[in-house]
Amino acid sequence: MELINKYFPQLTDEQRRQYEALDALYRDWNAKINVISRKDIDNLYEHHVLHSLAIAKMISFKPGTEILDFGTGGGFPGIPLAIMFPECKFKLIDGTCKKIRVAQEVATSIGLKNCEPVHLRGEEEKGKYDFVVSRAVMPLPDLIKIIKKNISKKQQNALPNGVICLKGGDVQAETYPFRHIVEIEDINRWFEEEWFKEKNCIYVPL
């Protein structure tokens, strides 16, 4: 939790309370349904919560923005972002029912009203959103092929509508088809911890 306060000192008491509650909730649910690798649960804040919040360093969503979290798993990056942007609407989808159940239970437990986790595959999602966010779900060209249909034409943010995803390692090959428009930010620019080396936040306007 110190990590969250370190990089986001402006949080309200309610946001702090919600972030603090995540540790016990994910430990409890992870014991029943494995959504985070067992050895990684001790790194929940660094590897999952703060990692998700790299998107909040890339863009500060305006109130009223609608965001789709594609392949959310147990709620990342959607739940940390929904806490950060309480005036935005988040829909979290995943094709694995038990993972979505964890996201639903966590969101309900912390009183997150702007976040709707739904058991749904990306191909079946019909809604329109300002942004689609995701965390290393599939290669970027495949993701964009599926979610292009879900990007709204109406613009309201500093960045044009599009996809923002978190990926590690060498991303040159998969971003190559979008080389004229893609923005690749090294997360280490924002967060100094060693773990963020070679982790990227990738934005493609659509």
C-alpha positions in Angstrom: 0.0 0.0 0.0 3.0 2.4 0.6 3.7 2.0 -3.1 0.3 3.3 -4.0 0.6 6.3 -1.7 4.1 7.0 -3.0 3.0 7.4 -6.6 -0.6 8.7 -6.0 -0.4 10.9 -2.9 -3.6 12.8 -3.8 -6.0 9.9 -3.0 -9.1 10.4 -1.0 -9.7 8.5 2.3 -12.3 6.4 0.5 -9.9 5.5 -2.3 -7.2 4.6 0.3 -9.7 2.4 2.1 -10.6 0.6 -1.1 -7.0 0.0 -2.2 -6.1 -1.2 1.4 -9.0 -3.7 1.3 -7.7 -5.4 -1.8 -5.0 -7.4 -0.1 -7.2 -9.4 2.3 -9.9 -9.9 -0.4 -7.5 -11.2 -3.0 -5.7 -13.5 -0.5 -9.1 -14.9 0.6 -10.4 -15.4 -3.0 -7.1 -16.7 -4.3 -7.2 -19.5 -1.8 -10.5 -20.7 -3.3 -10.0 -19.7 -7.0 -6.5 -19.2 -8.3 -6.5 -15.8 -10.1 -3.0 -14.7 -9.1 -0.1 -17.2 -9.0 0.3 -18.3 -5.4 3.9 -17.0 -5.2 2.9 -13.7 -6.5 0.1 -12.8 -4.0 2.7 -11.2 -1.7 3.5 -8.8 -4.6 -0.2 -7.9 -5.2 0.4 -4.1 -4.9 3.5 -3.9 -7.0 2.8 -6.5 -9.7 -0.9 -6.1 -10.0 -2.4 -2.9 -8.5 0.5 -0.5 -9.3 1.1 -2.1 -12.7 -2.6 -1.5 -13.5 -2.3 2.1 -12.5 0.5 2.7 -15.1 -2.5 3.4 -17.3 -3.5 6.3 -15.0 0.0 7.8 -15.6 -0.6 7.5 -19.4 -4.0 9.2 -19.2 -6.2 10.9 -16.7 -9.7 9.8 -17.8 -12.2 12.7 -17.8 -15.4 12.2 -15.7 -18.0 10.3 -17.8 -15.4 8.3 -19.8 -16.5 4.7 -20.5 -13.8 2.0 -20.4 -13.9 -1.7 -21.3 -11.4 -3.9 -19.6 -10.9 -6.8 -22.0 -9.8 -10.1 -20.4 -9.8 -8.7 -16.9 -9.1 -12.1 -15.1 -9.7 -11.3 -11.4 -10.1 -7.6 -12.1 -6.9 -6.1 -13.5 -6.4 -3.4 -14.6 -10.1 -2.6 -14.2 -10.6 -2.6 -10.5 -7.6 -0.4 -9.6 -8.5 2.0 -12.4 -12.2 2.1 -11.3 -11.0 3.1 -7.8 -8.7 5.8 -9.2 -11.5 7.2 -11.5 -14.7 7.0 -9.6 -16.6 9.3 -12.0 -15.9 7.0 -15.0 -17.7 3.8 -16.0 -15.9 0.5 -16.3 -17.1 -2.8 -17.7 -14.8 -5.7 -17.0 -15.2 -8.8 -19.2 -13.5 -12.2 -19.2 -14.4 -15.5 -20.8 -13.6 -17.5 -17.6 -16.6 -17.5 -15.3 -14.8 -18.2 -12.0 -12.4 -15.3 -12.5 -15.2 -12.9 -13.2 -16.8 -14.1 -10.0 -13.7 -13.0 -8.0 -13.8 -9.5 -9.7 -17.6 -9.2 -8.9 -17.1 -10.2 -5.3 -14.1 -7.8 -4.8 -15.9 -4.9 -6.4 -19.0 -5.5 -4.2 -17.0 -5.9 -1.1 -15.2 -2.5 -1.5 -18.4 -0.8 -2.6 -17.2 0.0 -6.1 -20.3 1.4 -7.9 -18.7 2.3 -11.2 -17.5 -1.1 -12.2 -19.5 -4.0 -13.8 -17.7 -7.3 -14.2 -19.5 -9.6 -16.7 -18.8 -13.1 -17.9 -18.4 -12.5 -21.7 -15.9 -13.1 -24.5 -14.6 -10.0 -26.3 -16.2 -11.2 -29.6 -19.6 -11.0 -27.9 -19.2 -7.5 -26.5 -21.5 -5.1 -28.4 -21.1 -1.8 -26.4 -19.2 1.3 -27.4 -16.4 2.7 -25.3 -14.0 5.6 -25.3 -11.1 3.2 -24.4 -10.4 -0.5 -24.2 -7.7 -1.4 -21.6 -6.0 -4.8 -21.2 -3.1 -6.5 -19.6 -1.1 -8.8 -21.9 -4.2 -10.8 -23.0 -3.1 -11.5 -26.6 -0.9 -10.0 -29.3 -1.9 -6.4 -30.1 -3.0 -7.0 -33.7 -5.4 -9.8 -32.6 -6.8 -7.6 -29.8 -7.4 -4.6 -32.1 -9.1 -6.8 -34.6 -11.7 -7.9 -32.0 -12.2 -4.5 -30.2 -12.2 -2.1 -33.1 -16.0 -2.4 -33.3 -16.3 -1.3 -29.6 -14.5 2.1 -29.9 -16.9 5.1 -29.8 -16.7 7.9 -32.3 -17.4 10.5 -29.6 -14.2 12.1 -28.2 -13.9 13.6 -24.8 -10.4 13.0 -23.5 -7.0 14.6 -24.1 -6.0 11.4 -26.0 -8.1 10.3 -28.9 -10.2 7.1 -28.2 -8.3 3.8 -28.6 -6.7 0.9 -26.9 -4.2 1.1 -23.9 -2.5 -2.1 -22.9 0.2 -3.3 -20.5 2.9 -5.6 -21.9 6.3 -6.8 -21.0 9.4 -7.6 -23.0 10.1 -6.7 -26.6 7.0 -5.3 -28.2 8.5 -4.1 -31.5 7.1 -6.9 -33.6 3.5 -6.7 -32.5 3.4 -2.9 -32.6 5.0 -2.8 -36.0 1.7 -2.7 -38.0 0.7 0.4 -36.0 4.2 2.0 -36.1 3.0 5.3 -37.4 0.4 5.9 -34.7 1.5 3.8 -31.6 2.9 5.3 -28.4 5.1 3.1 -26.3 5.9 4.3 -22.8 8.4 2.6 -20.6 6.7 2.1 -17.2 10.0 2.6 -15.5 9.7 6.3 -16.3 6.9 6.5 -13.8 7.6 3.7 -11.3 11.3 3.2 -10.3 10.9 -0.4 -8.9 13.1 -3.0 -10.6 10.1 -5.1 -11.6 8.9 -2.5 -14.0 12.0 -2.7 -16.2 11.0 -3.8 -19.7 7.3 -3.3 -18.9 5.5 -1.1 -21.3 2.2 0.9 -21.6 1.1 0.9 -25.2 -1.5 3.2 -26.7 -3.0 2.9 -30.1 -5.6 5.5 -31.2 -8.4 3.9 -33.2 
